Amino acid sequence: MSARMRNRRQRSRGSVGKKILLGVLGLLSLVGLAVGGFAIWVLDVASSAPAIDSLKAKDGGANSKVYDANGNSLGFVQSDLLRTPIKLKKAPKLLQQATIAIEDENFYEHDGVDYSAIVRAAVENAKAGEVEQGASTITQQLVRNLYIRAPEDTIQRKIQEAKMARDYEDEHTKAQILTAYLNTATYGTNQGRTAVGVKAASEVFFAKDVEDLGLREEALLAGLPQAPSDYNPFLSPKLAQQRRNQVLDAMAGQGYITPAKAAKVKQEPLGLKRGFGYEQRDEQYFFDFVQDELIQRYGLKTVQQGGLKVYTTLDPKLQAAAQQAIAANPTYNAANALVSTDTDTGAILAMASSSTYDTSQFNYAVQGQRQPGSSFKTFVLTAAVEQGIDPETTYYPAPATAYLTLPGATEPWSVAGDVTASALNISDATTYSVNTVYAELGIDVGPENFDATAQKLGITSDLNGYYAEAIGGTETCCTVLEMANAYATIANGGVHHDPTAIRKVVFPNDKVDKPEDVKGKRVISDGVAYTVADVLKGPLDAPGGTAYGQGIGCPAAGKTGTSEEQVDAWFVGFTPHVSTAVWTGNAENRIPLPGYGADLSAPIWHDYMVVAASEPCDDFPAPKDPASLSASTASGTTATKDRDPTDSTTSEPPAPDTDGDGYPDTAYAPGVDTTP
C-alpha cells in the first residue's frame, strides 16, 4: 500500500472518530438539556405547591364521649369515623418503632423527603416490572392526610407533596410529626366504621387501650396504613399475618428488636378480639336524649366528630334506685317510666323505664304523651291560687254526678265524682281528688288561664283550652319529663328552670360550655307556690288521701292521676329539692290497668324518693311574698265561703243512659270517667 493510500485511510478513520465523538457529545448535550429541562420543570411544579402556613389542615375530628354526673363513661356518640387523638407518650415505644421501621426507616435523618428511598424504590420497581415499593416518608403521608383533599396519583402531585413535606418539617419537630401521623392514619373499616388513629384501632382490633398492646399487636397495627382494606385482619387474616411478619423483620433488621424475638413473635397468632367500646352505650334512653340535646345545641357534625367531653346530670346512684323501684313494683302487661329532676337547676337526675332498648327505642319518659288524669289538677289549683282563691275557705258542692253548664254549650257537662258531700273545700277536694269540685273550679278559673299556668310551669305539649282538661282530659299532653319539670317549679318556690341532661361540655381547646339554666325564671310568686305545695301535702299525709301511706318520712307533696278508661296511672310528687314523676300504662294499646295511680305509680315514687330525697329532710321555706287569698272565685257564681249544704248543682239526668255505663249518653267524653 502506498503512503498516499495509508494517509487517506488514516484521515478517513479520523473523520469517523470525530463523527462518533461529535455524536456522543451531541447526545449528551441533548440528555443534559433534557435533564436540565426536567429539573427546571420539577422546580417549577414544586414552586407551585401552596405554602404550608397558608393552608388549613383537615379537621380529622374525634368522637365525642358522654359521662354521668360522677365522671363514669356512658359511651361515645355514634359516628362512621372512630378517632380519639392521643399524646405521643401514650403510644408504646415499640409501636412507634414498628411504624418507623415499616414506613420510613430514615425518619430521623431526612428533611421530609428520603432520596435514597426514592432510588431504592425505583430500582426494585424496575426489577419487578410493577410498583411494589413506595418511597413516601411519614411526613409526606401526613401532609397528604392533612392538606390534600383529593390526592391524585400523578408525578405533579408527588412533587408538590414532597415540597410541602420539607416545608412541614421546617416548622415541626419529629415528635410532633410522628404524633400527628399516629393520630391521622387510617387503620381499617369494620361494619361501616373506620378506625382512624392508633387508639381507635387498638379498641377495634384488640378491645384494648393502646397503652396495653403487646409486640404482636403493635406490629400488626403498624403494617395496616399502607393498605388497610387489603390487610384487614378480620377479612384477610393470612395477608394480615404476612404483613405483620414483614414489620417484625424490618424491626429486627433495623435493630429495634433481636432476630430471635422477631422469629418468636412471628409464630404467634394475631390475637384479634373485636372491640365495641365505641359502640357500647350505657343508659341508652338517657344517652339518646343527651345526644338529641347536643345536636340541637351544637349541630350534628360537631357532636359526632367534635371531640366533645359531655358531662351529664345523671346521678348513677339515683338511676339505680329508679330502676330498682320500677323492678320492685311491676304491673302486668304495662310499662313504667320515671323522671326525676333537681328543683334548683332543672338537672335530670334519673330517667328510667321498664322497657329494654333492644326491644324498643321509644323512650316513654320523654316521647310518650299520655293523659295526666287528676295530676293535671295541680295546674288548675295553681291558677286558682294565683287568682286569689283560698283553697281552705272556698267550697264547692260534691254530688255523685254534677251537670254543669258551659258557656255556649247546648248540653250540660256531666262529671262523676267518687266522693260525695254537700260541699268540699278545694284543699280536701285535692286530697281526695274529687272531680266534680275541680270541674267547677276549672269553670271559674277558666281553661285559658289554667292552661297558661301549666305551660309557664313547664308543660310544653299543646293544650286546647277544653274545660275537661281541668280533670285531665287532654289530647296530646303530657310527657313524664314535662310533669316532673312543671311540679319542680312549684317545689322551687315558683322559679322555673328548663330541664337539661347536660351539666357541661368541654371542647378540645378546653373551652367549657354549661347549658344548665342555673338562674331560672320566676313564673309564680313564692307565696302561690308555697300555698299549692301545702295543699299537695294532703294526698300523702291526710288519712284517706289518694296516696296516703306513700310518704317518705320527710316533707313532701304530690298528686295522683288516672286517665279515662283507667289506661294511664300517675304519681307526681316533690320535696323542696327533688321532683319526680312516675307513669304506668300500656304504650301501644289503651288497655285498662289493674289499679290507679295510687296503686301502681305511687309505690314506685315512694321507693325511689326514699333514696333520692331523704337528705336534706327539710320543709318548704316560708314565702317572702305570701299569697293574698279570699273565698271569691274568678266568676263569683259557683263557690262561696259559707255554702248552704242544700245548694247543689245536681239535677236529674237530662238524657237517657242507653249503653248502661251509668252516665248520660250526651256526656262529654274526655275526663268523664277520670279517677284519682
FIKE-462411 format. One record per residue (C-alpha): y, z, x. Coordinates in steps of 0.1 Angstrom, whole numbers, padded with zeros to 4 digits, always signed. Each point is the difference from the previous one (the first is absolute). Layout:
REM FIKE-462411
YZX;...
***
This chain:
REM FIKE-462411
+0000+0000+0000;+0034-0010+0014;+0027+0025+0006;+0021-0016-0028;-0027+0005-0025;-0005+0036+0011;+0037+0007-0004;+0000-0016-0035;-0030+0022-0011;+0018+0032+0013;+0032-0010-0019;-0022-0006-0031;-0016+0034+0003;+0033+0017+0006;+0014-0017-0031;-0030+0013-0021;+0004+0036+0013;+0037-0001-0007;-0007-0012-0035;-0026+0028-0006;+0024+0026+0014;+0028-0013-0022;-0023+0000-0030;-0010+0036+0007;+0036+0011+0005;+0009-0018-0032;-0027+0017-0019;+0009+0034+0014;+0036-0008-0009;-0011-0008-0036;-0021+0032-0001;+0029+0020+0014;+0023-0016-0025;-0025+0008-0028;-0004+0036+0013;+0037+0004+0003;+0005-0015-0034;-0026+0023-0015;+0015+0030+0017;+0034-0009-0014;-0016-0004-0034;-0017+0034+0003;+0033+0016+0010;+0017-0017-0029;-0026+0012-0025;+0001+0035+0015;+0038+0001-0003;-0003-0008-0037;-0020+0032-0006;+0022+0025-0019;+0012+0031+0018;-0022+0030-0007;+0030+0023-0008;+0012-0025-0026;-0032+0003-0020;-0012+0025-0025;-0036+0009+0005;-0023-0004-0030;-0005+0033-0017;-0037+0006+0002;+0004+0029-0024;-0023+0030-0005;-0019+0015-0028;+0018+0027-0020;-0018+0033-0002;+0002+0025-0028;-0004+0038+0004;-0002+0029-0024;+0024+0029+0000;-0019+0018+0028;-0001-0031+0022;-0036-0010-0007;-0006-0037-0001;-0005-0016-0034;-0005-0035+0015;+0017-0032+0008;+0019-0023-0023;-0022-0031-0004;+0009-0031+0019;-0017-0032+0014;+0012+0010+0035;-0013+0032+0015;+0022+0013+0028;+0011+0033+0014;+0019-0003+0033;-0007+0026+0027;+0015+0010+0034;-0018-0012+0031;-0012+0035+0009;-0020+0000-0032;-0020-0030+0011;-0029+0009+0024;+0005-0011+0036;-0033-0019+0000;+0012-0019-0031;+0032-0010+0018;-0020-0011+0030;-0025-0019-0020;+0028-0019-0017;+0016-0009+0034;-0033-0009+0016;-0009-0026-0027;+0034-0012-0010;+0022+0002+0031;-0015+0013+0033;+0033-0005+0019;+0020+0017-0027;+0017+0025+0024;+0008-0027+0027;+0015-0030-0019;+0034-0003-0016;-0012-0012-0034;-0018-0032+0011;-0031+0000+0022;+0001-0033+0019;-0033+0007+0018;-0017+0004-0035;+0015-0033-0011;-0015-0018+0030;-0034+0018-0004;-0001-0008-0037;+0009-0037+0007;-0029-0003+0025;-0025+0017-0023;+0010-0020-0030;-0002-0033+0021;-0035+0009+0011;-0011+0008-0036;+0017-0031-0015;+0015+0022-0027;+0023+0030-0003;-0020+0031+0008;+0026+0023+0016;+0035+0008-0009;+0027+0011+0024;+0024+0019-0023;+0009+0034+0013;+0002+0031-0021;+0038-0005+0000;-0002-0036-0012;-0023+0010-0028;+0023+0028-0009;+0030-0023-0001;-0020-0024-0022;-0008+0029-0024;+0035+0013-0001;+0023-0031+0000;-0018-0032-0007;-0004-0003-0038;-0024-0030-0002;-0013-0007+0036;-0010-0036+0006;-0026-0009+0026;+0023-0022+0021;+0010-0001+0036;+0037+0005-0010;-0008+0032-0019;-0020+0013+0030;+0029-0007+0024;+0025+0017-0023;-0024+0029-0005;-0004+0004+0038;+0038+0001+0004;+0004+0026-0028;-0028+0021+0016;+0019+0001+0033;+0032+0010-0018;-0019+0027-0019;-0014+0014+0032;+0035+0003+0013;+0010+0023-0028;-0032+0020-0005;-0023+0021+0021;-0037-0007+0003;-0008+0031-0020;+0022-0012-0028;-0016-0034+0000;-0035+0014-0001;+0009+0024-0028;+0015-0028-0021;-0030-0022+0006;-0025+0027-0010;+0020+0005-0032;+0004-0036-0010;-0032-0018+0010;-0023-0011-0029;-0035+0014+0002;-0016-0015-0031;-0001-0002-0037;-0025+0017-0023;-0001-0002-0038;+0034-0016-0001;+0017+0026+0022;+0011-0008+0036;+0000+0027+0027;+0031-0003+0022;+0002+0023+0030;-0027+0021+0016;+0004+0030-0023;-0007-0020-0031;-0029-0018+0018;-0015+0033+0011;-0001+0012-0036;-0013-0033-0015;-0028-0006+0025;-0010+0035+0010;+0015+0024-0025;+0015+0019+0029;+0034+0008+0013;+0009-0022+0030;+0001+0031+0023;-0037+0007-0007;-0013-0034+0010;-0027-0004+0027;-0004-0028+0026;-0022-0022-0021;+0025+0002-0029;+0030-0005+0023;-0016-0031+0016;-0008-0015-0034;+0036+0004-0013;+0015-0014+0032;-0020-0032-0005;+0010-0007-0036;+0036-0012+0002;-0010-0033+0017;-0019-0011-0031;-0002+0027-0026;-0017-0021-0026;-0027-0013+0024;-0007+0034+0015;+0002+0020-0032;-0029+0025+0006;-0008+0004-0037;-0004-0037-0004;-0012-0012+0034;-0015+0030+0018;-0018-0021+0027;+0032-0018+0010;+0019+0033-0001;-0025+0016+0023;+0002-0029+0025;+0038+0003+0000;-0002+0037+0005;-0023-0005+0030;+0024-0025+0015;+0027+0027-0002;-0023+0025+0017;-0008-0025+0028;+0037-0007+0004;+0007+0038+0003;-0027+0004+0026;+0012-0031+0019;+0036+0014+0002;-0011+0035+0009;+0007+0019-0032;-0036+0010-0004;-0031-0003+0022;-0025-0028-0004;-0026+0026-0009;+0022+0014-0027;+0006-0035-0014;-0038-0007+0001;-0008+0032-0019;+0026-0005-0027;-0010-0036-0005;-0034+0013-0012;+0016+0021-0027;+0004-0012-0037;+0034-0008-0013;+0003+0034-0018;+0017-0015-0031;+0009+0022-0029;+0022-0014-0028;+0030+0022-0004;+0018+0004-0033;+0028+0023+0011;+0027-0026-0010;-0016-0005-0034;-0011+0035-0010;+0024+0020-0021;-0001+0034-0015;+0015+0010-0034;+0001-0036-0009;+0018+0003-0033;+0028+0020+0017;-0001-0025+0029;+0006-0029-0023;+0029+0018-0016;+0015+0007+0034;-0005-0037+0011;+0018-0012-0032;+0029+0023+0006;+0002-0012+0036;+0000-0036-0010;+0028+0005-0025;+0021+0018+0026;-0007-0021+0031;-0017-0032-0009;-0035-0012+0004;+0002-0014+0036;+0016+0032+0014;-0026+0022-0018;-0030-0021+0012;+0012-0007+0036;+0030+0022+0006;-0020+0027+0019;+0013+0027-0024;-0012+0036+0002;+0002+0012-0036;-0002+0037-0006;-0007+0007-0037;+0004+0031-0022;-0037+0003-0009;-0011+0036+0007;-0037-0002+0010;-0007+0036-0012;+0015-0007-0034;-0016-0034-0003;-0034+0016+0006;+0009+0027-0026;+0009-0028-0025;-0033-0018+0006;-0020+0032-0003;+0018+0010-0033;-0009-0034-0015;-0036+0001+0012;-0004+0036-0014;+0012-0010-0035;-0016-0034-0009;+0003-0016-0034;-0029-0022-0010;+0009-0037-0003;+0036+0007+0010;+0022-0002+0031;+0025+0025+0014;+0032-0004+0021;+0023+0025+0016;+0034-0003+0016;+0018+0030+0016;+0035-0001+0013;+0024+0023+0020;+0027+0008-0025;+0026+0005+0028;-0004-0035+0015;-0021-0023-0023;-0027-0002+0027;-0034-0008-0013;-0023+0028+0012;-0033-0012-0016;-0012-0031-0019;-0036+0002-0011;-0023-0018-0024;-0036+0004-0012;-0006-0038+0006;-0012-0015+0033;+0019-0027+0017;-0031-0021+0006;-0006-0003-0038;+0037-0005-0010;+0032-0004+0018;+0020+0010-0031;+0020+0031+0008;+0000+0021-0032;+0027+0023+0015;+0027-0027+0003;-0012-0031-0018;-0014+0014-0033;+0026+0002-0027;-0014+0023-0027;+0014+0018-0030;+0011+0034+0010;-0006+0017-0033;+0017+0033-0004;+0010+0002+0037;+0028-0023-0010;+0015+0028-0022;+0015+0015+0032;+0025-0028+0001;+0009+0006-0037;+0004+0037+0008;+0022-0007+0030;+0023-0024-0020;+0003+0026-0027;+0010+0028+0024;+0025-0024+0015;+0015-0004-0034;+0003+0038-0003;-0030+0006-0023;-0014+0034+0006;-0039-0001+0001;-0002+0037-0009;+0023+0001-0031;-0005-0035-0014;-0027-0003-0026;-0018-0029-0017;-0025+0000-0028;-0036-0004+0011;-0021-0013-0029;-0035-0014+0002;+0015-0034-0005;+0037-0010+0002;+0014-0031-0017;+0032-0007+0018;+0027-0025-0010;+0011-0023+0029;+0033-0019+0000;-0005-0034-0014;-0037+0006-0009;-0014-0009-0034;-0030+0023+0004;-0001+0037+0011;-0014+0007+0035;-0031+0021-0004;-0008+0025+0027;-0028+0025+0001;+0001+0034+0016;-0029+0022+0012;+0021+0031-0004;+0014+0008-0035;+0029+0024-0005;+0029+0003-0023;+0022-0004+0031;-0003+0001+0038;+0026+0001+0027;-0001-0027+0026;-0013+0023+0027;-0031+0010-0021;-0004-0036-0010;-0002-0009+0037;-0025+0028+0007;-0023-0011-0028;+0010-0037+0003;+0009-0005-0037;+0005-0037-0008;+0019+0005-0033;+0027+0021+0017;+0004-0024+0029;+0002-0030-0024;+0028+0017-0018;+0017+0010+0033;-0004-0036+0012;+0019-0013-0030;+0028+0024+0005;+0003-0006+0038;-0004-0038-0004;-0025-0022+0017;+0027-0017+0021;+0009+0034+0014;-0034+0014+0008;-0011-0034+0015;+0031+0001+0022;-0008+0035+0010;-0036-0009+0009;+0013-0029+0022;+0026+0020+0019;-0026+0027+0007;-0023-0026+0016;-0018-0022-0026;+0003-0036+0011;-0023-0017-0026;+0016-0017-0029;+0008+0020-0031;+0007-0015-0034;+0021+0025-0019;-0027+0008-0025;+0002+0033-0019;-0038+0003+0006;+0007+0002+0037;+0011+0036-0007;-0037+0010-0004;-0013-0024+0027;-0004-0033-0019;+0012-0022+0028;-0011-0036+0006;+0001-0005+0038;+0008+0035+0013;-0010+0019+0022;-0017+0002+0034;-0012+0032+0015;+0025-0004+0029;+0029-0004-0025;-0010+0032-0019;-0004+0021+0032;+0034-0012+0013;+0018+0005-0033;-0012+0035-0004;+0009+0007+0036;+0036-0006-0009;-0001+0028-0025;-0018+0022+0026;+0027-0008+0025;+0028+0013-0021;+0011-0034-0014;+0002-0019+0033;-0021-0032+0001;-0016-0014+0031;-0016-0034+0001;-0037+0004+0007;-0011-0012+0035;-0032-0001+0020;+0018-0005+0033;+0017+0027+0021;+0011-0021+0029;-0007-0034+0017;+0002-0003+0038;+0007-0035+0013;-0012-0013+0034;+0036+0005+0014;-0003+0037-0011;+0025-0005-0028;-0009+0024-0029;+0005-0007-0037;-0004+0028-0026;-0004-0014-0035;-0002+0034-0017;+0026+0006-0026;+0008+0034+0014;+0035+0004-0016;-0011-0010-0035;+0022-0004-0030;+0009+0025-0027;-0009-0014-0034;+0001+0032-0021;+0016+0034+0005;-0020+0028+0016;+0005+0019-0032;-0017-0026-0021;-0028-0003+0025;-0005+0038+0000;-0001+0002-0038;-0026-0028-0002;-0021+0015+0027;+0001+0034-0017;-0012-0016-0033;-0028-0019+0018;-0014+0033+0013;-0012+0006-0035;-0030-0024-0001;-0014+0018+0031;+0010+0036-0006;+0001+0006-0037;-0032+0009-0019;-0010-0030-0020;+0020-0023+0022;-0015-0035+0005;-0008+0008+0036;-0004+0038-0002;-0024+0012+0026;+0008-0027+0026;+0028+0019+0017;-0001+0003+0037;+0013+0036+0005;+0035-0012+0009;+0029-0011-0022;-0009-0035-0013;+0009-0022-0029;-0016-0030-0016;-0010-0020-0030;-0033-0014-0013;-0002-0035-0016;-0026-0020-0019;+0007-0035-0012;-0009-0014-0034;-0037-0006-0006;-0006+0026+0027;-0004-0026+0028;+0025+0015+0026;+0001+0037+0010;+0028+0014+0021;+0013+0031+0016;+0032+0000+0019;+0013+0032+0016;+0020+0014+0028;+0012+0029+0020;+0034+0001+0017;-0014-0019+0029;-0029-0022-0012;-0004-0023-0030;-0034-0014-0009;-0011-0024-0027;-0037-0005-0010;-0013-0027-0023;-0035-0005-0015;-0011-0030-0019;-0019-0033+0000;+0019-0027+0019;-0016-0030-0016;-0008+0010-0036;+0017+0023-0025;-0030+0023-0003;+0007+0034-0016;-0004+0029+0024;-0021+0031-0006;+0030+0022+0002;+0038+0003+0003;+0024+0003+0029;-0005+0038+0000;-0038-0004+0003;-0003-0029+0024;+0032-0003+0022;+0014+0036+0001;-0031+0014+0019;+0005-0027+0027;+0037+0009+0002;-0009+0037+0002;-0026-0004+0028;+0024-0021+0020;+0031+0020-0005;-0018+0033+0010;-0002-0016+0035;+0033-0020+0000;+0024+0024-0016;-0012+0036+0007;+0026+0004+0028;+0029+0006-0004;-0007+0018-0033;+0036+0001-0012;+0016-0005-0034;+0025-0026-0010;+0034+0010+0013;+0027+0011-0025;+0024-0028-0007;+0035-0002+0013;+0011-0019-0031;-0019+0015-0030;-0005-0023-0029;+0023+0005-0030;-0023+0002-0030;+0002+0004-0038;-0022-0006-0030;+0019-0031-0011;-0018-0033+0005;+0015-0034+0007;+0000-0010-0036;+0001+0035-0015;-0021-0011-0029;-0035+0011+0009;+0000+0032+0020;+0016+0034-0008;+0003+0033+0016;-0012+0019-0031;-0022-0025-0018;-0012+0009-0035;-0038+0002+0003;-0003-0018-0033;+0020-0029+0013;-0023-0028+0011;+0001-0037+0007;-0035-0004-0015;-0008-0019-0032;-0030-0015-0016;-0014-0030+0018;+0020-0031-0010;-0029-0024+0005;-0038+0002-0005;-0024+0007+0028;-0024-0029-0006;-0017+0002+0035;-0008+0037-0004;+0016+0010+0033;+0021+0028-0015;+0033-0018+0004;+0019-0024-0022;-0008-0037+0006;+0037-0006+0007;+0002+0026+0028;+0017-0013+0031;-0028-0005+0025;+0013+0011+0034;-0003+0037+0004;-0013+0007-0035;-0031+0017+0012;+0015+0013+0032;-0016+0034+0009;+0013+0026+0025;
***
